[in-house]
Amino acid sequence: MAGSDAHIYEPSSGHGLRHDPLNSIVGPRPIGWISSVDLQGRRNLAPYSFFNAFNYKPPIIGFATIGWKDTVANVQETGEFVWNLATEPLSQQMNVTSTALARGQDEFELAALTPAPSRQIKAPRVLESPVNFECRMTQIIQLTTTVGTAVETWLTLGEVVAVHIDRAFIQSGIYQAVAAQPVLRWGGRGDYAQIAPENVFELIRPAVARVL
């Protein structure tokens, strides 16, 4: 039976393994490939592996930065950011944008990516990415422990105010997620995953049970 012979650990005391399994267990995860600008208009583009969607209406997405990074500083200053879909064809360039640069240096130029104007905000989109979410910041939250001690990690949440989707990935009014070849972050030092059509299956939610 699964779980009958378990490796058990308390994170505060260490995991006792070669690599922390948390990132592998909670994964694969979508990548927060975030573009932003500072008040001087200097561009920044960086990927974050702690990212997800948190609400439908209004659509709210969020990403976490371990340490006070240029991205969260820019968002705090301007109240804006763009999420760009990281795909397999763009994976190498996405990885290049994770390079630690001095504040003000342009990751768009470093990775040979094209900054495209957004519709509602000043932060640019990655033109080569097939999907972009323009976002206005709603909250920046510093995480804490159970006893209230501040953690050097900030969760940035933003409301999606405009969406750009390459029409090549829309068929019969349905976005073809697999065709876009999204790249997902897994565990380890550099593990990523991609969804293949043969690995997709459907589960329909059960109907609400009628109370007699």
N, C-alpha and C positions, 0 to 999 in steps of 0.2 A: 504494500500500500504506500502511495506517495506520501512523504512526510514522516514515515515511521522511523526513519533513521536520519535525523536532521542535524546539521551543523548549526548550533545556536550561539549567538553572541549578542552582547549589549554594545551598541555603537560607541558609547562613552569609554569603553574599555578596549576598543579595537576589534577588528574583525578576524584577525588571525590567519588571513589568507594572503596570497601574493599581491592581489589587487582588490581594492574595495569593490564588492559585488553590486553595490546599490545602483550604479549607472547601467549595469547589464540587466538587472532585474526589472527596473523601471525603464523599459525601453523595448523596441526602438522609439525614439521621441522625435517629433518634428523639430526643425531647426529654426531658431529665431534669427534670421539674417536681417539685421536691422540697419537701416540707413538714417542718418540724421545730419543736422548742421548745427553749428554754434551760432552765437549772436553776430559773429563776423561773417557768417555764411560759409565757413570752412566745412567741407564735407567729411563725414565719417561713415564707415561701413564695417560691420563686424558680426560674426555668427555667435549665437548663444545656444547651448544645448538644453537649457532649462526654459522651455517655451511651450505655450499651449493656448487654446481658446477656452474662454470661461463663461461666455454668455451669448445667447442668440439675439435677443432684442432688448436694448441695442447690442450689436455685436461688440464684444470686448475681448481683446487678446492681451497676453502678458508675457514678459520674459524676466528672468532673474540674472543679475550680474553679481558674481562673486568678487567683491572689491568695487570701489567707486571708479568705474570705467568712464572713458570719454563719452560713450553712448548715453549713459544715464545722466551724466553732467549736461550734455547737450539737450536731452529731453527736459530736464529740470529748467534749463534756461529758456527754451523755446516752446515747450508744451506740445511738441510734434515729433513723429517718427514714422517711418515706412517699414512694413514687413515685406520681404521679398522671398518668394518661394525658391529654395535651394533645390536644384535638380542634378541628376547624374551628369549631363553635359557641362554643367557649371561647377561641379564639385571641386575641381582643382582650383578654380578661381575663388570659390567660396573659402577654401582652405587658406589661400594666400591672404585673404582679408582678416584672418585670425592673427596675423603677424603683429607683434607689439611695436607700435610706432609712437613717436613723440606726438603730443597733442597738436593738432593742426595739419599733420601730414595726411595725404589723401589716399585712402585705400582703393578708391575707384581707379585712380591712375596706376597704383601699384599692381592691381589685378587686371588692368586693361579692360575695365568695364565702363559702360556708357551711362552717365547720370542723365535721367530723363525728368522733365518737369512733372510735378504732381498737379492734380486738379484743384485740391482744396487747401493744401499746405505748402510750405516752402521747402521742406526736406525732399530731396530727389529720390526717384525710383531707380532700380536697376533695370535698364531697358531690356537686357537679354533675358531676364527672368520672366516666365510666362504668367505669373500672378503677382500682383502687388496690392497691399492693403495700406491706404493712407490712414494714419491714426492721429487722434488728439489725445494727449495724456489725461487720464482721469485720476490716477493715484500713483505715488511712489511710496512704497512701504519698506522700511527697514525691518528685516526679520528678527525675531527674538527667540530665546530658549524658553523652556517651560517656567523658569524662574524670572523671566523678564530681562535677562541679559541680552544686550544688543549683539547681533551677529553681523559680520562684515559682508552682508549680502542684501541687495535691494531688489524688490519686486516692482517692476514698472508695468502698469496697466494702462491700456489705451482703447478708446472707442474708435471703431473703424468707421470713417466718414466717406470713404470712396474706395471702390474695388476695381482693379484692372485685370481682365482675364484675356489672354490670347485666344482669339476666336477659333484657332485651329484645334483647341481642346474643348470646344462645346459642340456636342452633337445632339440633335433633336431636343434642344433645350436643357441638356444635362452636361455638367462639367465632367470630363473624363479624367479623373484623378490619376489613374494608373498611367495613362498615356503621357502625362506631363513628366513622368519619371522622377517623382520626389525622392530626395535623399533624406534618410533618417539617421539620427545619432544613436549609436549603441554604446556598449561599455568599452573598457580597455583604453589604451592610450590613443588609438586612432581607428576604432571600429565604427563603420557605418553600414547601413542596410538600404536596400531598394526593394520596392514592392513589385512582384512580377504578376502578370494576369492570372497565371495558374495557381497563385497563392491566395486569391481573393475568393471569399465565400460570403453568403448572405444569411443573416438571421433576422427574421421578422419578429418584432416585439409581440409578446402574447397579448391577446385582447383582455380588457379589464374584466375580471370575474364578476358575474352578477350575484348580488347578495339576495338570497331568498328569504 
